[in-house]
Each structure stands twice: as structure tokens, then as C-alpha cells.
Amino acid sequence: MADHNQSEHAHGSMNIRAQEKTFAGFVRMTVWATVAIIAVLIFMGLVNA
């Protein structure tokens, strides 16, 4: 294990822009997938599948 010195890193100073962008993409994809699934289920209900 690496020896981590507390003075080398200040809490909250890490650049998390990439993680925020990835998470936003994940949420957007999840919302679109949910909408698509609901639309398919409604379509199946309308055509008596």
C-alpha cells in the first residue's frame, strides 16, 4: 500500500468534471431507456400483444 500523507491532498480539491459528465450521461441514458420501455409496453397493450 502506498503511504498517503494527509498534507498532499486537500479534501474537495480533486477535479471531478469527467465523473460528473459520465454520471449525467448515465442518467440521460436511463431516462431514455425507461421512456422507450414504457412506450413499448403501451404499444403492446394497444395491439393486444
Sequence and secondary structure as in RCSB ss.txt:
>XXXX:A:sequence
MADHNQSEHAHGSMNIRAQEKTFAGFVRMTVWATVAIIAVLIFMGLVNA
>XXXX:A:secstr
     GGG  TT S  HHHHHHHHHHHHHHHHHHHHHHHHHHHHHHTT 
